């Protein structure tokens, strides 16, 4: 390694420069071409949004539409008093994708209420129930055809099934009774007698339809849980924010003690989790039904059922035990390196203390990311609802016009109807045959790509801003006297004014890799039904390779942004210099940089684990003081998981500032070692804490 450094295999080390005193203020614009491309792409993105908002109708997401594309229950329309959507053949709409894509290959009409009895068209026509039956036929239906013609032309459904409305759609009210699949509680027949009827001819379709029904019911229960627990969730997130802020403040003054307290607390929290799982596992011993396996039980929408199984608690205990053992082994092998990393964390604590406003910058990043997500989501919804109802000619094999598009209002009097008297114009799918509709898939891909590009640009802007502020601290010879008045705002202004193109360049590379990963995931889902082992193996290898590539590019970009913040060079030059600098000091990178990442991960786990345990005891009514305060819930895991995920994001936001500070100080530390030698003529810019760190590493290197 030393020979390679001397021969310049990883670039030339930085030389002493008496005029260099930190981030360069006199700099020029970098990667201007990529900046222009970004601006043009944003203009195109805005144009796509305008086009989508012009053609799309998000009401399709909320309100159902009939086969003619008319909304049900909307004021000012002829279906104003018909709020529910009725499907002629619900079996054809059994796939969940039907409701998401608004496509169903069966006639659909708006009705005042869902059917509440079992009737067939043949028997209803000759009974007093025919007037009731006709309200479920197509609008304007006239009884001037034979039975076969009516069913052939799709004027009326062949059968009515008792249904219940869900999400403004009529779904069969099917349930099991004594092993027999039943319709309703008491199915009413066309002869007026109430009895039960076996409907085995609808079993397969009903199972799928009820799967959609159960999913909708699960979503409704989860929504209800959020409505009664949202303020407690906010309180939990505020507690997580307070704990994160308190942890950062204590880390500022008691870095060494806090690191060891953090390590011990993580071990204790995991230990308590193992103990709790063991107690639940022992408590369920001998209980009826507790020995049922997870495989035999299958998927249940009420997740509380799984907590009554011993196998569930055994799985939790094994997972937590594995995590406990891994963390203890890592601490044993890294105990000496942790002592060295604490010194780097102490220096980062001082830097954060002198630039306290840096802790608030994640709020800026969060706000900008919310704008990106909101624009992407709204554009995606408008694009997905831009489709139009397409009608085609069906059911006349002797007619050459079969599968040709048509208009249902004008088809009976058109030339096509006279040429093909047995043909009919039916709804085919939601889509469109114009250039705009053919380009919808491409526009959705462009929408996703621009989201990745802009989101990565926002993250890059935050990294360059924080790196510039913390680099100003490191390269101040007399700390904090030589520190600029507003280092964070100065770094933010330099990043936007001079390096928008470089940030766009780095974000573009990462966005390309991410959109390729999304496409691979899409292809993988499409190829699952093919059962091709070679294709699956190839797809798995590609996904793994691009995942590794994304991680490497993120690491390279992060260090390149630090170099951009300090020297103001373009992206490629900064990435090369950062990579060579790390390679010239690869041993120090392994010893210091990655150990601090591990310690920060433990800090996140401590905060998330503490808040998660508190939320678990609260929402399960196990805290006696506030036992009656906790809201009644369908699934108590809903607010608990929300609090856990939100706490992790909050903790990650605070620790990301610390992580960027450590990475920036580490690169500056390596540069300082190459530029200076610690003499009076070439003094180190590092603090006394880092000088002790240097002495320790040099001593260990000499001993080895």
PyMOL commands that set and color helices and strands:
alter all, ss='L'
color gray80, all
select helices_A, chain A and resi 2-6+32-55+59-62+90-93+96-101+121-125+130-134+147-153+200-253+255-283+294-297+303-308+310-333+335-354+358-384+408-411+415-419+435-438+440-474+487-498+500-530+533-567+571-584+586-619+624-626+637-675+688-703
alter helices_A, ss='H'
color red, helices_A
select strands_A, chain A and resi 84-87+108-111+119-120+159-160+163-166+169-172+174-177+180-183+187-188+194-195+388-394+405-406+424-431
alter strands_A, ss='S'
color yellow, strands_A
deselect
rebuild
show_as cartoon
